[in-house]
Amino acid sequence: MAFDKDGKEIAKDDAFFSVDVEEGKLNTTISRFSADPYKVRKGKSIYFSGRLLVNDDGWEGVRGEKVHIYYKANYRSGWKWVASDWTGRGGKFYAKTKAYKSGTFRAVYGGDDELNGSKSRSDYVRVYSWRR
């Protein structure tokens, strides 16, 4: 509507339009990531666990998504894949690998069409050799 200086309506527009609002991807996080035990003999297993959560009006577990575990040796710059698992009920995942060298591990979720990817905090494991 348009009005003149006296406040009288002088024009009216009856056009109708709509706006589609496209939702963005939901944020995710990996919580409670752990590499255990923190000290292990070479050749024994290291066990990983954690939860993949999505923020959909509050944080909740995501089922059926693949989480990868990566390893970085001491004083190295690159991360190497060592294990993967699909998330189950409550977004929980579990994996294991053999211990070879001390280093840092982390879980990574790559995301998909609806969910953003995320990385866990790092967890250090010390690997020692058996000596007689």
PABA-980259 format. One record per residue (C-alpha): residue number from 1; residue in one letter; x, y, z. Coordinates in Angstrom, 3 decimals. Example, Ala and Ser with C-alpha at 12.3 -4.5 7.8 and 13.67 -1.06 7.14 Angstrom:
residues 2
<rec><n>1</n><res>A</res><u>12.300</u><v>-4.500</v><w>7.800</w></rec>
<rec><n>2</n><res>S</res><u>13.670</u><v>-1.060</v><w>7.140</w></rec>
***
This chain:
residues 132
<rec><n>1</n><res>M</res><u>0.000</u><v>0.000</v><w>0.000</w></rec>
<rec><n>2</n><res>A</res><u>1.039</u><v>3.554</v><w>-0.647</w></rec>
<rec><n>3</n><res>F</res><u>-0.288</u><v>6.665</v><w>1.056</w></rec>
<rec><n>4</n><res>D</res><u>-0.200</u><v>10.371</v><w>0.266</w></rec>
<rec><n>5</n><res>K</res><u>0.952</u><v>13.119</v><w>2.666</w></rec>
<rec><n>6</n><res>D</res><u>-2.489</u><v>13.228</v><w>4.279</w></rec>
<rec><n>7</n><res>G</res><u>-2.489</u><v>9.455</v><w>4.976</w></rec>
<rec><n>8</n><res>K</res><u>-4.995</u><v>8.608</v><w>2.220</w></rec>
<rec><n>9</n><res>E</res><u>-4.400</u><v>5.307</v><w>0.397</w></rec>
<rec><n>10</n><res>I</res><u>-3.404</u><v>6.018</v><w>-3.198</w></rec>
<rec><n>11</n><res>A</res><u>-2.119</u><v>2.629</v><w>-4.410</w></rec>
<rec><n>12</n><res>K</res><u>-2.548</u><v>-1.013</v><w>-3.481</w></rec>
<rec><n>13</n><res>D</res><u>-0.570</u><v>-4.107</v><w>-4.566</w></rec>
<rec><n>14</n><res>D</res><u>-2.239</u><v>-7.508</v><w>-4.296</w></rec>
<rec><n>15</n><res>A</res><u>0.771</u><v>-9.514</v><w>-5.557</w></rec>
<rec><n>16</n><res>F</res><u>1.384</u><v>-12.838</v><w>-3.801</w></rec>
<rec><n>17</n><res>F</res><u>4.728</u><v>-14.595</v><w>-3.465</w></rec>
<rec><n>18</n><res>S</res><u>6.205</u><v>-17.389</v><w>-1.410</w></rec>
<rec><n>19</n><res>V</res><u>9.702</u><v>-18.163</v><w>-0.189</w></rec>
<rec><n>20</n><res>D</res><u>11.097</u><v>-21.676</v><w>0.154</w></rec>
<rec><n>21</n><res>V</res><u>13.500</u><v>-21.971</v><w>3.049</w></rec>
<rec><n>22</n><res>E</res><u>16.075</u><v>-24.694</v><w>2.501</w></rec>
<rec><n>23</n><res>E</res><u>17.406</u><v>-26.269</v><w>5.641</w></rec>
<rec><n>24</n><res>G</res><u>21.178</u><v>-26.584</v><w>6.007</w></rec>
<rec><n>25</n><res>K</res><u>23.035</u><v>-29.664</v><w>7.120</w></rec>
<rec><n>26</n><res>L</res><u>22.816</u><v>-30.656</v><w>10.787</w></rec>
<rec><n>27</n><res>N</res><u>25.941</u><v>-30.445</v><w>12.937</w></rec>
<rec><n>28</n><res>T</res><u>27.514</u><v>-33.576</v><w>14.384</w></rec>
<rec><n>29</n><res>T</res><u>30.074</u><v>-34.277</v><w>17.083</w></rec>
<rec><n>30</n><res>I</res><u>31.963</u><v>-37.333</v><w>18.262</w></rec>
<rec><n>31</n><res>S</res><u>31.836</u><v>-37.614</v><w>22.033</w></rec>
<rec><n>32</n><res>R</res><u>33.503</u><v>-39.901</v><w>24.559</w></rec>
<rec><n>33</n><res>F</res><u>36.141</u><v>-41.079</v><w>22.062</w></rec>
<rec><n>34</n><res>S</res><u>38.628</u><v>-43.375</v><w>23.752</w></rec>
<rec><n>35</n><res>A</res><u>41.583</u><v>-45.518</v><w>22.667</w></rec>
<rec><n>36</n><res>D</res><u>42.309</u><v>-48.175</v><w>25.313</w></rec>
<rec><n>37</n><res>P</res><u>44.435</u><v>-49.243</v><w>26.999</w></rec>
<rec><n>38</n><res>Y</res><u>46.542</u><v>-46.101</v><w>27.227</w></rec>
<rec><n>39</n><res>K</res><u>49.656</u><v>-48.323</v><w>27.496</w></rec>
<rec><n>40</n><res>V</res><u>49.869</u><v>-51.579</v><w>25.529</w></rec>
<rec><n>41</n><res>R</res><u>52.452</u><v>-54.149</v><w>24.460</w></rec>
<rec><n>42</n><res>K</res><u>53.383</u><v>-54.257</v><w>20.769</w></rec>
<rec><n>43</n><res>G</res><u>51.194</u><v>-56.726</v><w>18.849</w></rec>
<rec><n>44</n><res>K</res><u>48.302</u><v>-56.589</v><w>21.318</w></rec>
<rec><n>45</n><res>S</res><u>44.951</u><v>-54.938</v><w>20.525</w></rec>
<rec><n>46</n><res>I</res><u>43.915</u><v>-51.323</v><w>20.957</w></rec>
<rec><n>47</n><res>Y</res><u>40.162</u><v>-50.840</v><w>21.381</w></rec>
<rec><n>48</n><res>F</res><u>38.262</u><v>-47.726</v><w>20.283</w></rec>
<rec><n>49</n><res>S</res><u>34.859</u><v>-46.480</v><w>21.346</w></rec>
<rec><n>50</n><res>G</res><u>32.771</u><v>-43.343</v><w>21.155</w></rec>
<rec><n>51</n><res>R</res><u>29.428</u><v>-41.868</v><w>20.124</w></rec>
<rec><n>52</n><res>L</res><u>28.366</u><v>-39.985</v><w>17.017</w></rec>
<rec><n>53</n><res>L</res><u>25.788</u><v>-37.337</v><w>17.943</w></rec>
<rec><n>54</n><res>V</res><u>23.675</u><v>-34.980</v><w>15.827</w></rec>
<rec><n>55</n><res>N</res><u>22.199</u><v>-31.658</v><w>16.946</w></rec>
<rec><n>56</n><res>D</res><u>18.562</u><v>-31.868</v><w>15.865</w></rec>
<rec><n>57</n><res>D</res><u>16.916</u><v>-29.628</v><w>18.479</w></rec>
<rec><n>58</n><res>G</res><u>19.184</u><v>-31.274</v><w>21.063</w></rec>
<rec><n>59</n><res>W</res><u>22.058</u><v>-33.749</v><w>20.832</w></rec>
<rec><n>60</n><res>E</res><u>21.071</u><v>-37.351</v><w>20.065</w></rec>
<rec><n>61</n><res>G</res><u>22.815</u><v>-40.482</v><w>18.796</w></rec>
<rec><n>62</n><res>V</res><u>22.977</u><v>-41.238</v><w>15.066</w></rec>
<rec><n>63</n><res>R</res><u>22.543</u><v>-44.855</v><w>13.950</w></rec>
<rec><n>64</n><res>G</res><u>23.857</u><v>-46.423</v><w>10.729</w></rec>
<rec><n>65</n><res>E</res><u>26.715</u><v>-44.028</v><w>9.902</w></rec>
<rec><n>66</n><res>K</res><u>30.336</u><v>-45.071</v><w>9.274</w></rec>
<rec><n>67</n><res>V</res><u>33.052</u><v>-43.701</v><w>11.553</w></rec>
<rec><n>68</n><res>H</res><u>36.743</u><v>-44.124</v><w>10.692</w></rec>
<rec><n>69</n><res>I</res><u>39.669</u><v>-44.345</v><w>13.112</w></rec>
<rec><n>70</n><res>Y</res><u>42.951</u><v>-42.672</v><w>12.135</w></rec>
<rec><n>71</n><res>Y</res><u>46.438</u><v>-42.926</v><w>13.628</w></rec>
<rec><n>72</n><res>K</res><u>49.387</u><v>-40.543</v><w>13.641</w></rec>
<rec><n>73</n><res>A</res><u>52.791</u><v>-41.775</v><w>14.798</w></rec>
<rec><n>74</n><res>N</res><u>54.905</u><v>-39.637</v><w>17.115</w></rec>
<rec><n>75</n><res>Y</res><u>56.688</u><v>-36.829</v><w>15.244</w></rec>
<rec><n>76</n><res>R</res><u>54.828</u><v>-37.538</v><w>11.985</w></rec>
<rec><n>77</n><res>S</res><u>52.508</u><v>-35.186</v><w>10.156</w></rec>
<rec><n>78</n><res>G</res><u>50.138</u><v>-37.533</v><w>8.317</w></rec>
<rec><n>79</n><res>W</res><u>47.132</u><v>-39.460</v><w>9.586</w></rec>
<rec><n>80</n><res>K</res><u>46.647</u><v>-43.095</v><w>8.471</w></rec>
<rec><n>81</n><res>W</res><u>43.389</u><v>-45.051</v><w>8.486</w></rec>
<rec><n>82</n><res>V</res><u>43.454</u><v>-48.061</v><w>10.863</w></rec>
<rec><n>83</n><res>A</res><u>39.821</u><v>-49.150</v><w>11.445</w></rec>
<rec><n>84</n><res>S</res><u>36.133</u><v>-48.349</v><w>10.862</w></rec>
<rec><n>85</n><res>D</res><u>32.738</u><v>-49.196</v><w>12.337</w></rec>
<rec><n>86</n><res>W</res><u>29.064</u><v>-48.427</v><w>11.726</w></rec>
<rec><n>87</n><res>T</res><u>27.262</u><v>-46.619</v><w>14.513</w></rec>
<rec><n>88</n><res>G</res><u>24.648</u><v>-48.587</v><w>16.413</w></rec>
<rec><n>89</n><res>R</res><u>21.940</u><v>-47.706</v><w>18.893</w></rec>
<rec><n>90</n><res>G</res><u>22.594</u><v>-44.366</v><w>20.544</w></rec>
<rec><n>91</n><res>G</res><u>25.295</u><v>-43.565</v><w>17.965</w></rec>
<rec><n>92</n><res>K</res><u>27.816</u><v>-45.879</v><w>19.655</w></rec>
<rec><n>93</n><res>F</res><u>30.735</u><v>-47.316</v><w>17.709</w></rec>
<rec><n>94</n><res>Y</res><u>33.509</u><v>-49.792</v><w>18.540</w></rec>
<rec><n>95</n><res>A</res><u>36.629</u><v>-50.842</v><w>16.618</w></rec>
<rec><n>96</n><res>K</res><u>40.049</u><v>-52.335</v><w>17.236</w></rec>
<rec><n>97</n><res>T</res><u>43.505</u><v>-52.570</v><w>15.694</w></rec>
<rec><n>98</n><res>K</res><u>46.887</u><v>-54.058</v><w>16.540</w></rec>
<rec><n>99</n><res>A</res><u>49.426</u><v>-51.940</v><w>18.409</w></rec>
<rec><n>100</n><res>Y</res><u>52.707</u><v>-51.293</v><w>16.573</w></rec>
<rec><n>101</n><res>K</res><u>54.050</u><v>-47.866</v><w>17.537</w></rec>
<rec><n>102</n><res>S</res><u>53.121</u><v>-45.212</v><w>20.061</w></rec>
<rec><n>103</n><res>G</res><u>50.953</u><v>-42.445</v><w>18.682</w></rec>
<rec><n>104</n><res>T</res><u>47.710</u><v>-40.554</v><w>18.606</w></rec>
<rec><n>105</n><res>F</res><u>44.309</u><v>-41.806</v><w>17.446</w></rec>
<rec><n>106</n><res>R</res><u>41.122</u><v>-39.993</v><w>16.515</w></rec>
<rec><n>107</n><res>A</res><u>37.691</u><v>-40.823</v><w>15.091</w></rec>
<rec><n>108</n><res>V</res><u>36.411</u><v>-39.074</v><w>11.967</w></rec>
<rec><n>109</n><res>Y</res><u>32.905</u><v>-38.942</v><w>10.525</w></rec>
<rec><n>110</n><res>G</res><u>32.856</u><v>-37.699</v><w>6.933</w></rec>
<rec><n>111</n><res>G</res><u>29.259</u><v>-36.481</v><w>6.847</w></rec>
<rec><n>112</n><res>D</res><u>26.610</u><v>-37.035</v><w>4.153</w></rec>
<rec><n>113</n><res>D</res><u>23.852</u><v>-35.133</v><w>2.318</w></rec>
<rec><n>114</n><res>E</res><u>22.120</u><v>-34.206</v><w>5.586</w></rec>
<rec><n>115</n><res>L</res><u>24.890</u><v>-34.226</v><w>8.209</w></rec>
<rec><n>116</n><res>N</res><u>28.133</u><v>-32.272</v><w>8.534</w></rec>
<rec><n>117</n><res>G</res><u>31.303</u><v>-34.236</v><w>9.247</w></rec>
<rec><n>118</n><res>S</res><u>33.178</u><v>-34.102</v><w>12.541</w></rec>
<rec><n>119</n><res>K</res><u>36.385</u><v>-35.205</v><w>14.265</w></rec>
<rec><n>120</n><res>S</res><u>36.874</u><v>-36.437</v><w>17.808</w></rec>
<rec><n>121</n><res>R</res><u>39.478</u><v>-35.230</v><w>20.246</w></rec>
<rec><n>122</n><res>S</res><u>42.784</u><v>-37.105</v><w>19.984</w></rec>
<rec><n>123</n><res>D</res><u>43.766</u><v>-39.911</v><w>22.354</w></rec>
<rec><n>124</n><res>Y</res><u>47.374</u><v>-41.028</v><w>22.868</w></rec>
<rec><n>125</n><res>V</res><u>48.444</u><v>-44.675</v><w>23.292</w></rec>
<rec><n>126</n><res>R</res><u>51.941</u><v>-45.721</v><w>24.377</w></rec>
<rec><n>127</n><res>V</res><u>53.166</u><v>-48.966</v><w>22.775</w></rec>
<rec><n>128</n><res>Y</res><u>56.071</u><v>-50.785</v><w>24.393</w></rec>
<rec><n>129</n><res>S</res><u>58.122</u><v>-53.830</v><w>23.400</w></rec>
<rec><n>130</n><res>W</res><u>58.433</u><v>-56.913</v><w>25.549</w></rec>
<rec><n>131</n><res>R</res><u>61.943</u><v>-57.127</v><w>26.950</w></rec>
<rec><n>132</n><res>R</res><u>63.374</u><v>-60.051</v><w>28.898</w></rec>
***
